[in-house]
Amino acid sequence: MSAAENAKAVLRRLTAASATERILISFAALVLAVLVGAVIILVSGRITTCQTAATTLFGTGFCYDPVEVYLVLFNGALGEPFLLNDPALFNPNWNPLNFGFALTLKETTLLVFTGLSVAVSFRAGLFNIGTQGQLVLGGLATALFSLFVAPFLPSGLVGGLVLIPLAVVVGTLVGGLYGAIPGALKAYADANEVITTIMLNFIAAQIAFVLVSEFFSNPDSQVVETTPLPSWATLLPVAFPQGGDFSVLALAFGLALVVGVWFLLEQTSFGYDLRTSGEQPEAAEYGGVDAKRTTVTSMFLSGALGGMGGAIWVLMVMGKWQAGVPSLGFDGITVSILAGNNPFGVVPAALLFGTLKSGSLAVQFGTGVPKQLVGVLRGLIILFVAMPEFFRMLGSAIDLEPDRETVATDGGALGGDDE
């Protein structure tokens, strides 16, 4: 069997893997990533100069202890549930309603929206790299709408109940309309959506920067940002008083949205058309699906989810729009791949990504490990976990049928010479 046939066999096996097998593969990949990361930590600790070794193995001192690094990472992300001096002992004073866990849930919440955004486009056979731009403009629209409408509403709970949902809807619509642009270019001009969405990311960032810096800037700040929203017009923390930039309400809304997107994709005729267009476009058109309309609608839905993520970022995290929006849209691509483009899979994938992002901060401040090495560890875990799912998606997109010779009815190969 040739190398190409072996590769196809592996891809066929990954493509046919059950949900349980995929979970086990991801878990094995996570364990392998941790082990490889531990080796990298030890090697880095060996070539680094330090006064006191953090750990000693086989009579050799190392400046970095991989066990300590990983414990600090997960302790920082979850709020120190384990005692560092005794990893087997659960911390009896652990309070889950702490700042570290709130930071993890904040990252998770935002990545649920962007992960869903990318997953929808993937399921439609489209690659939306423009979630970042849709998030930027959706967040800006949310902030500007809130600032314009807030003076006409009563302050307090009543005003917030009216304004916040409307602001989210405005951000969602703006993100959806911006996402529909590359969808229309793809449908009616056959423009590659990868190129158009990448370019539209830069355009969105510049549009937002110019609008805020020239017309809607905060006169009391030297930073390119809007005037802060009233506190009653933002999503305030309820269960996490120490986590000032995380709201349980936003997470609950994100989880409800996961169920809604799954239902839309799996239980409705629109979802069937969308999935069929992505998996078998020729069959979809033969079955009467309007491929062009489905392309535009799919990108509108994907952009709307990205814009909704921008609205939540403004209302939950910032309380205003500010230049330098974090790369949540690009992180959503990784989350979607980790999830296998499954809406329900987006939640654990976002939680893993959020844990790594928040825990990395604890490692930087709690150990002597440089931030560059922390970035390598985080990327290593994401790479190892994402690769099996990436190859499974690749296998679903190409022809994996085994090569067979065409055989004549009499058992001889067609085209052979008769003697």
N, C-alpha and C positions, 0 to 999 in steps of 0.2 A: 504494500500500500504506500503510495507516494505521500510526500509531506502535505501537499494540497488536500488530498483525500483525508488524511488524518485531521487536518485543521477543520475541514467540513464536518467530520464526524463529531469533533468536540463541540462545534457550534450547534449541530443538530441536537446534541445532548443537552446543551444549555437552553436552547429554545424550547425543548420539550419538558424542561424541569417543572415540577409542581411547585405550588406556593410554599409548601413545607421545605422542599429541597432548596429553593431559592433563599429562604430564611437561614437554613443551615450553612449554605455556601457563604452568605454575607457574614454570618457569625464567625466562620472559619477564617474568612479574609480579614476580619477585624482582629482576631487573635494573632494571625500571622503578621499583620501590620504592627501590632504592639511589640511582638518579638523582634522584628526587624528594627523598629524604632529603638528598642532597648540596646541592641548592638550598636546602632549609630550613636546613642548617648554615651555608651562606654568608650567607643573609639574617640569621640570628641573629648570626653573627659580625660582620656589618656594623653592626647596631644596638647592639652591645655595645661598651663602652669597654675598651680595653686599651692597655698601653704599647708593645707590639711586635706587629706584625701576624704572624699565623701563616702566612699565604700572601698573595700578591699576584696578582690577575688583572686584565688590561686596565688596568693602572696604578692599581688600587684595592686597598687593603689590607683584609684580613678577619681577625678575631680567631681564627676557627676554620678549620682546614684539613680538608675532608671526607675527603681521601685518608688523612691521618693518623688521623682518627677511626675510619674503617673498618678500617685496618690494626691499630690498637690493639685494636679490638673482636675481630677474628678471631685476632690474636696472643695476646690474653689468654685466649681460649677454647681455643686449641689449644696454648698453651705456647710462643709466639714461634717459629714455624717460619720466619718471614721477618725480614730485617733492615730496620728502619724507614728507615734512610738509603739503602737500595737495595732497593726492593720486588721487583725482578726476581731478586735473589740469595737463594737458599735458605740458611738458617742452618745451617752445617755442625756446629754444636754443639747442635743441637736434639735434645732427648731427649723422646720422646712420653710417657714415664712420669713426668710432672711434675704439679705441683699444679693448674695451670690446666686441663689436659686431664682430670684426675681430677674436677675440679669440673663440667666439662661433661658427663662421662659419668654423674656422680651425678644431675644434673638429668634427663638422658636416661632413665636407668633408672627413676626414679620416674614420669616422664611416660609411659613405655611402659605401665605398669599402669593409670594413670588414663585414658589414651587408649583402651586396649582396653575399659575399663569403659563409657565413653560410646559407643564404636563399636558394642558389642553391643546396647545399648538402641536406638540409631538404626536398626540393621538390623532390629530388631523393630517399628519404627514408633513407638517411645517416646522421649521426651526426658527422660533422667535427669540432672537438674541436682543430684541429691543425692549424687553421688560424693564430694563433700567430707565430708559427714556420715558416710557409710559408711566413708571412710578414717579419720576421727577415732575412731570407735568401734572399728573393726578394729585400729587401732594401740594403743588403750587396752587392749583385750582381750588383745592380744599381750603388752604390758608386764606386766599384772597376772598373767597365766598364767605367764609366765617367772619373775616374782618369787616366786610361790607354789610352783612345782615345782622351781626350782633347788636349794633346800636338800636335796632328796631324791635328787639325782643326783650322781654323781662329777664333780668339776671337771675341766676339761681337754677334750681332743678328744672323748673318748667321750661326756661329758655334753652337749657342744655338738651332736654328731651326732644325739642323741636329742631334745634340747630344741628346737633351732631349727626343724626341720620341724614339730613338734607346735605350736609357737607360731604359725607361719605358718598352719597349718590352722585354729587357733582364731580368729585374726584374720579369715581368709577366711570362716568360717562366720558370725561375728557381722556382718560387712559384708553377707553375702548375706541374712541374716535381716532386717537393717534395710532392705535394698533391696526385700525381698519385701513390706514393709508398703505402700508406695505402689503396688506391683504389684497387691496384693489390693484396695486401694481403687479402683484403676482398673478392675479386672475385675468386681468385684461391686457397686460403688457408683457407677461411672462418674465417679469423681473425677478431675479433670485432674491428670496426673502432674507437670506443671510446677509447679503450685501446691503440691501435697503434698510434693514433693521439696525445694522451696525452704524450706518451713516445717520439714521434718524436719532440714535442715541446722542451723538455729538450735537445735532441740531437742537434737540430738546434741552440739553444742558446749557447751550448758549442762549436760547430763547429765554429760559428761566433766569439766567444770570442777568441778561440785559433788562428784562422787565422789572426785576427786583431792584437792581442797582440804580436804574434810571427813573423808575416811576413809583415803586412801592417799598422803598427802603425804610428801615427803622432810623429815624433821625437821631436817636440816642445811642446808636451803635456804629462802630467802625467796620463791623463785619457785614458782608452782603447777606442781609436777612430781612424778613418782614417784621412788622410790629408784633409782639407776642399776643396770642389770643387770650381772652379772659379765661380765668381758671374754670369757670362753669361751662365753658365751651370746649373743654378737653376731656379726655378719658382719664379720670383720676384713679389712683390705686385704691382698692377696697380691702382685699385680704392681705396685701403686702404693703403695709405702711412704710417699711424701710425701702421698698423698691419704687422710687418716685417716678420711674419711666416704664412701668409695666402695669397693665390693667387686666384683671381676670375677665372682664367683660369682652375685651378685644380677643382674648384667646378663645373664649366660649363662642364668639361670633365666627372666628376662624374655623373651629371644629364643626360648627353647624354648616359652614360653607363647604367643608370637605364632603359632608354627607350630601349636600345639595348638588355639588359638581358630579359626584359619583352617580347620583340618581339621574342627572341630566345625560351623562354619557352612556350609562348602561341600561336605563329603563325608558328612554324616550325615543321617538322616531328621529328627532334631530340628532341625538347622540349616536344613533345607529348610522345615520347618513355621514356624520362627522368621522366616526371610526372607520367606516367602510371606505370613505374617500382617502383616508390615510393609509389603510392597509392594502386595499385593492381598488385603486382609482378607476381602472378600466371597467371592472365589474360594477362599480358604483354608477358610472355614467350609463352603462348598459341597462342598469336597473331604474334609470330615470332620475338619478340624483343630479341636481344642478351644481356641478363642480365649482363653477365660478362663485356662485352665491355662497356655497358652503365654505369656500376659502376665505371670503371676506368676513362672513359671520364668525368663523372660527378665530380669525385674528382679532376681530372686535371683542369677542369673549375673552381671549387671552389678554389683550390689552386692558380690558375692564378690570380683570383680576389684579393686574399690575398696578393700575391706577388706584384700586382699592387699597393695595398695600401701601402706596404713597400716602393715602388719606390717613391710614392707621399710624404711619410713621409720624405724621404731623400732629395728629390729635393725641397720640399716646406718649410718644417719646419727646418730641421737640416743643410742642406748644406753639410752633411757628414754622415757617419755611426758612431754611438756611442753606447757603451754598456749601458744597462739599458733602452731598448726599452719599451715604455709604453704599457700597456696591451690592446692595441686596438683590437687584435684578440678576446680576451675573451669578451670585451665589445660588439663586433659584434654579439655574441650569443644573448645577451639581446636585441640588436636592432632588430635582425631578429625575435625574439619571439614577441616583441612589434608590429612589422609590419605584423605579421601573415604570414611570409615568402613570402609576396607580394613585388616584386621589387619597385612598386610605394609607398608602405607603408614604405619602408626603409627610405625615405627622411624625412617625419615628425618624425619618430621614432628617427632618427639620430639627427634631430634638437632639439627634446626634451632632448635627452641624452646630447648633446653638451651644451644646455642651462643650464642644471643642473650642469655639470662639471665646466663650466666657472663661473657661478653665485655663486657656492660654494666658490670659491676663494674670491669673493667680500664679502660674509658673514663672512668669517674668519677674513678678515682684517677690515671690516667696522662695525662689531658689536662685542660684548663681548662673542658671542656664541662659545664654543670650537669646534674644527674641528671634533671631534668624533660625536658630536650632528649633525653637518652639514652632515656628512656621513650617519647618521641614517635617516635624512630627505630625502636625495637623494635616498637612498635605498628603503625607504618607498614608494616614488612616483613610482619608477620603479617597485617595487613588485606589488602594487595595479593595475597599468596599465597593467602589463604583465600577471597577473593571469587569467583574463577572456580569453585571447588569448591562454594561455597555456592549459587551460581546454578544449577550443574548439579544439585545436590540439590533445589533449588526446582523446576527443570524436570521432575524425575522425579516430583514429588509432585502436579503439576497437569496438567490436560488441555491438551495442546499441539497437538491436531489442528487443521489449518487450517479456517477457517470456509468452508463451501461452501453454496451455494444448493441446495435440493432441486429436482431437475430431473425433469420428466415424461418419459415414454418417447418422446414425440413431439418432445422438444427444448425445449418451452416450460416456463416456470416453473409449478409447481403453484399453483393458486389464482388464476391469471390470468383475466381476463375474455375470453370468446369474443366476437369481433366478428362 
